[in-house]
Structures are given as structure tokens and as C-alpha cells.
């Protein structure tokens, strides 16, 4: 399994414009790329997608906390953004502990 966290975190850190919309485009591109790469290996799709989504949630949480720290956006907005990614691949769920 790939180290998606490092890949996603590095890509986000290199964005010239780091907004929610731009990051969403990046994440959508990563999802599409993963789906294309694993078309021929359906057994790996679900675990790899979960690993990718976990990495995205972790990067979004870190980004939200950094935004709060640097006062780029209100804390409630930053946490709302991060909470969107706090859940399973099938959709958002209530936060129950950590990522």
C-alpha cells in the first residue's frame, strides 16, 4: 500500500493557492488516478481507497488546524472543513475518536 499521507501532504504544501476548492480538485484528481490505476485489480480498490481517504482526512485536519493557528479563517469554519473528511469512504459519519 502506498504512503498516501506523504504524497497528499507534499502536494498540498506545493499548492500556489491553498483554498478548500483547490484542495478538493487535488483530492478528486488523486481519487480518479487511483481508480484508473486499480481498474484491473478490483480486490485492492477498497483498501487502497480507504487509505487514500484517511490520508486526505489527516491532511485536511492538519490544514484546518494550521489555518486556525494563523487566523486565516475562523476556527469553526476550519473544523467544519476538516470534519467533512472525518468518516468512511462511503460518506461522512459522526466523529468518534480519531482518524
Buried (B, 14 or more C-beta within 10 A) or exposed (E): EEEBBEBBBEBBEEEEEBEBEEBBEBBEEBBEEBEEEBEEEEEEBEEBBBBBBBBBBBBBBBBBBEBBEEEBBEEEBBBEBBBBBBBEBEEEEEEEEEB
